[in-house]
């Protein structure tokens, strides 16, 4: 029974969770919106502490992170629960359930970090598969231990945070992969049951922190592929986060409660072409394409990193992350 962080007790036996913008008021014996934080006798308990649904060595590119130690691997772990309820949830079996809805392994931070240290070509630990914010306490304990031993910590997240937890994460998370699911609040309310503003605020704070981050935008036909709104998103990223922000455009496939047909490759390619007018580094995912995979120098267009699925070749980029042709700095972490 691990007591949760970021909550306050009410005058009665209820508690108010302040981990995310839902700010759930949870009566005794009940669980919050995320399905994994329970009021037990007036204390908020993190039900999923140490309860792991997935534990695999993945390419860092699978997160997806293309400008953070490209070609390396990272030990990836997940639990259960989520503070969003996306109708298109790709991992709904673990994300849209609590600890009693899925078979889980019990692991300690020590065991995770020791495993990460034993793996070859591994840079650290990624917190992923379900929303890591809702296993915050286990993520924090594992990440602090990993950091002490020189390992990196990566968070793959929806970015729907309260400010205080995010500020503390800057002390133990090294890189973020953030899903920016749309650029309309209507989409966030109706399709994810959350809000856009909180995600935008999180991205701005992550940018201010100086930590590495990349953005993924899953393109869903008829829901978030309208060109004017898409351009509005690009303009906001360019202005608020910088034109060197890495953006991944990902092809949608039907999943969970959404039966809309898959995004066409032509639509992804069309939005990719538009994106390159605003941002230096844009990639395409969930599709077989010769374009939108490799990394080029934005100054001289020299090819620096080639990718064929998860086969990554970094021989053409300098060991300091610069272009050997014009010496432009392209990747900070390599």
C-alpha positions in Angstrom: 0.0 0.0 0.0 2.0 2.9 -1.3 0.7 6.4 -0.4 0.3 8.6 -3.4 1.8 12.0 -3.8 -0.1 15.2 -4.8 -3.3 15.0 -2.9 -5.1 16.9 0.0 -7.5 15.6 2.5 -11.1 16.9 2.6 -13.0 17.9 5.7 -14.9 14.6 5.5 -13.2 11.3 4.5 -12.7 12.3 0.9 -9.4 13.3 -0.8 -8.7 15.6 -3.7 -6.1 14.3 -6.1 -3.9 17.0 -7.7 -1.8 14.9 -9.9 -3.5 16.0 -13.1 -6.0 18.7 -14.2 -9.0 16.4 -13.5 -8.5 17.2 -9.8 -10.7 14.2 -8.8 -12.5 14.5 -5.5 -12.5 10.8 -4.3 -14.8 9.5 -1.6 -13.6 6.8 0.8 -13.3 3.4 -1.0 -13.6 4.9 -4.4 -11.0 5.3 -7.2 -10.1 8.4 -9.3 -10.6 9.0 -13.0 -7.4 7.1 -13.8 -8.7 3.8 -12.1 -5.5 3.4 -10.1 -5.6 5.9 -7.3 -7.9 4.9 -4.4 -9.1 6.6 -1.3 -8.3 4.0 1.4 -9.3 5.2 4.9 -8.7 8.9 4.0 -5.4 8.3 2.4 -4.8 8.2 -1.4 -3.1 5.0 -2.4 -1.2 4.3 -5.6 -2.8 0.9 -6.5 -0.4 0.2 -9.3 2.9 0.8 -7.5 5.4 -1.8 -8.7 2.7 -3.6 -10.8 4.1 -3.9 -14.3 2.2 -4.9 -17.4 5.0 -4.6 -19.9 8.8 -5.0 -19.6 10.8 -5.0 -22.9 13.9 -3.7 -24.5 12.9 -1.4 -27.3 14.7 0.8 -29.9 14.6 4.4 -28.7 13.0 5.2 -32.1 9.9 3.2 -31.0 9.0 5.8 -28.4 9.3 7.6 -30.9 12.5 9.6 -30.2 14.7 10.2 -33.3 17.0 12.9 -31.9 17.8 11.3 -28.6 20.6 8.7 -28.7 19.5 7.4 -32.1 20.2 3.7 -32.7 20.3 2.9 -29.0 17.9 0.7 -27.0 16.0 1.5 -23.9 14.4 -0.8 -21.3 10.7 0.1 -21.4 8.1 -0.5 -18.7 4.4 0.2 -18.2 1.7 -0.5 -15.7 -2.1 0.1 -16.0 -4.4 3.1 -15.9 -4.6 6.4 -17.7 -5.9 9.9 -17.0 -7.3 10.2 -20.5 -9.9 7.9 -22.1 -9.2 8.3 -25.8 -11.7 6.6 -28.1 -8.8 5.5 -30.3 -6.6 4.2 -27.4 -3.9 2.0 -28.9 -3.2 0.2 -25.6 -6.6 0.2 -24.2 -6.2 -3.3 -22.6 -3.8 -1.8 -20.0 -4.6 1.9 -20.2 -8.4 1.7 -19.7 -8.4 -0.6 -16.7 -7.3 -0.8 -13.1 -5.0 -3.3 -11.3 -7.7 -6.0 -11.2 -8.3 -5.9 -14.9 -5.0 -7.2 -16.2 -2.3 -9.8 -15.2 0.6 -7.9 -13.7 4.1 -8.7 -12.5 5.4 -7.2 -9.3 8.8 -5.6 -9.7 10.8 -3.2 -7.5 12.8 -0.1 -8.7 16.0 -2.0 -7.9 15.1 -4.9 -10.1 14.2 -2.6 -13.0 17.4 -0.6 -12.7 19.6 -3.7 -12.3 18.0 -5.2 -15.4 18.6 -1.9 -17.3 22.3 -2.0 -16.3 22.7 -5.5 -17.6 21.3 -4.8 -21.1 23.8 -4.1 -23.9 23.4 -0.9 -26.0 20.8 0.3 -23.4 20.8 4.0 -22.3 18.3 3.7 -19.5 14.6 3.2 -18.7 11.5 4.4 -20.6 8.2 4.8 -18.8 5.6 4.0 -21.5 2.8 1.7 -22.7 0.2 3.3 -20.5 0.3 6.9 -19.2 3.3 7.1 -16.8 1.9 10.0 -14.8 -0.6 7.6 -13.2 2.3 5.4 -11.8 4.2 8.5 -10.8 5.5 7.2 -7.5 7.0 4.1 -9.0 8.4 6.1 -12.0 10.0 8.6 -9.6 11.6 6.0 -7.3 12.9 4.0 -10.3 14.1 7.1 -12.2 16.0 8.6 -9.2 17.8 5.3 -8.7 18.6 5.0 -12.5 19.9 8.6 -12.5 22.2 8.0 -9.6 23.8 5.1 -11.7 24.2 7.2 -14.8 21.2 5.9 -16.8 18.7 8.1 -18.7 15.0 8.3 -18.0 12.4 8.8 -20.8 8.7 9.5 -20.4 6.2 8.7 -23.2 3.2 10.7 -22.2 0.0 12.5 -23.1 1.2 15.7 -21.3 -2.0 16.2 -19.3 -0.3 17.2 -16.1 -0.8 19.5 -13.1 2.1 22.0 -12.8 3.6 20.7 -9.5 4.2 17.1 -10.6 5.7 18.3 -13.9 8.1 20.6 -12.1 9.3 17.8 -9.9 9.7 15.5 -13.0 12.4 17.9 -14.3 14.6 16.5 -11.5 14.5 12.9 -12.7 13.2 12.7 -16.3 15.8 13.4 -19.1 13.6 13.3 -22.2 9.9 13.5 -23.1 7.9 12.0 -26.0 4.6 13.9 -25.9 1.4 13.1 -27.7 -0.2 16.3 -29.0 -3.4 14.6 -30.1 -5.1 17.6 -31.8 -5.2 21.3 -31.8 -8.8 21.9 -30.9 -10.3 21.8 -27.4 -13.5 20.3 -28.9 -11.4 17.2 -30.0 -9.8 16.9 -26.5 -13.2 17.1 -24.7 -15.2 14.8 -27.0 -12.5 12.2 -28.0 -10.1 12.1 -25.0 -12.2 13.5 -22.2 -9.6 16.1 -21.2 -8.5 19.6 -22.4 -6.0 21.0 -24.8 -4.8 23.9 -22.7 -3.1 21.8 -20.0 -1.1 19.9 -22.7 0.0 23.1 -24.3 1.0 24.5 -20.9 3.0 21.3 -20.2 4.8 21.5 -23.5 5.8 25.2 -22.9 7.2 24.3 -19.4 9.1 21.3 -20.8 10.6 23.6 -23.4 11.6 26.1 -20.7 13.2 23.3 -18.7 15.8 22.7 -21.4 15.2 19.0 -21.5 14.9 17.1 -24.7 11.4 16.5 -26.0 9.7 15.4 -29.3 6.0 15.6 -30.3 3.8 12.9 -31.9 0.6 13.8 -33.7 -1.7 10.8 -34.6 -3.6 11.9 -37.7 -7.3 10.7 -37.6 -9.5 11.2 -40.7 -12.3 13.7 -40.1 -11.3 14.4 -36.5 -7.9 16.2 -36.5 -6.7 16.3 -40.1 -8.4 19.6 -41.2 -5.7 21.6 -42.8 -6.3 25.0 -41.2 -6.3 23.6 -37.7 -3.2 21.6 -38.5 -1.4 24.7 -39.7 -2.5 26.4 -36.6 -0.8 23.7 -34.6 2.4 24.1 -36.7 2.4 27.8 -36.2 2.0 27.4 -32.4 4.8 24.9 -32.2 7.1 27.1 -34.3 6.4 30.2 -32.2 6.2 28.7 -28.7 8.5 25.7 -28.9 10.8 26.6 -31.8 11.3 25.5 -35.4 13.8 22.9 -34.3 11.1 20.9 -32.5 10.9 17.3 -33.7 7.5 16.4 -34.9 6.3 12.8 -35.7 3.2 12.4 -37.8 1.7 9.0 -37.2 -0.9 7.1 -39.2 -4.0 6.1 -37.4 -5.6 2.6 -37.5 -9.0 1.7 -36.0 -8.7 0.7 -32.4 -10.8 0.5 -29.2 -14.0 2.5 -29.7 -13.1 4.2 -32.9 -13.9 2.5 -36.2 -13.1 5.3 -38.7 -11.0 3.7 -41.6 -7.2 4.2 -41.4 -5.6 7.4 -42.4 -4.4 7.3 -46.0 -0.7 7.4 -46.7 -1.4 10.3 -49.1 -2.9 12.4 -46.3 0.1 11.8 -44.1 2.4 12.8 -47.0 0.4 15.9 -47.6 0.6 17.0 -44.0 4.3 16.1 -43.9 4.9 18.4 -46.8 3.1 21.2 -45.1 4.9 20.6 -41.8 8.3 21.0 -43.4 7.5 24.6 -44.2 7.3 25.4 -40.5 9.6 22.9 -38.8 13.1 21.6 -39.5 12.6 18.0 -38.4 9.4 16.2 -39.3 9.0 12.4 -39.6 6.3 10.0 -40.6 5.3 6.9 -38.6 3.1 3.8 -38.8 3.6 3.5 -42.6 6.1 2.2 -45.1 7.6 5.2 -46.8 11.0 6.1 -48.3 10.5 9.7 -47.2 10.0 11.1 -43.7 12.3 8.6 -42.0 15.9 9.9 -42.4 17.5 12.9 -40.7 19.0 15.6 -42.9 21.0 18.7 -42.0 18.6 21.7 -42.1 21.4 23.9 -43.4 22.9 22.0 -46.3 20.5 19.0 -46.7 23.3 16.5 -46.2 21.9 13.1 -45.1 23.0 12.3 -41.5 21.0 9.4 -40.2 19.3 6.7 -42.3 16.4 4.6 -40.9 14.8 1.4 -42.3 12.2 0.6 -39.8 14.3 0.2 -36.6 17.5 -0.3 -38.4 19.4 2.9 -37.8 22.7 4.0 -39.3 24.4 7.0 -37.6 27.8 6.7 -39.4 27.2 9.8 -41.4 26.8 12.2 -38.5 29.6 13.5 -36.4 30.1 11.9 -32.9 29.2 15.4 -31.5 25.9 15.4 -33.4 27.1 17.9 -36.1 26.9 17.7 -39.8 30.3 16.8 -41.2 29.6 18.8 -44.3 28.8 22.2 -42.8 29.3 21.6 -39.0 25.7 22.6 -38.2 24.7 21.1 -34.8 21.7 18.8 -35.4 21.4 16.3 -32.5 22.4 17.1 -29.0 22.3 13.6 -27.6 24.1 10.9 -29.6 
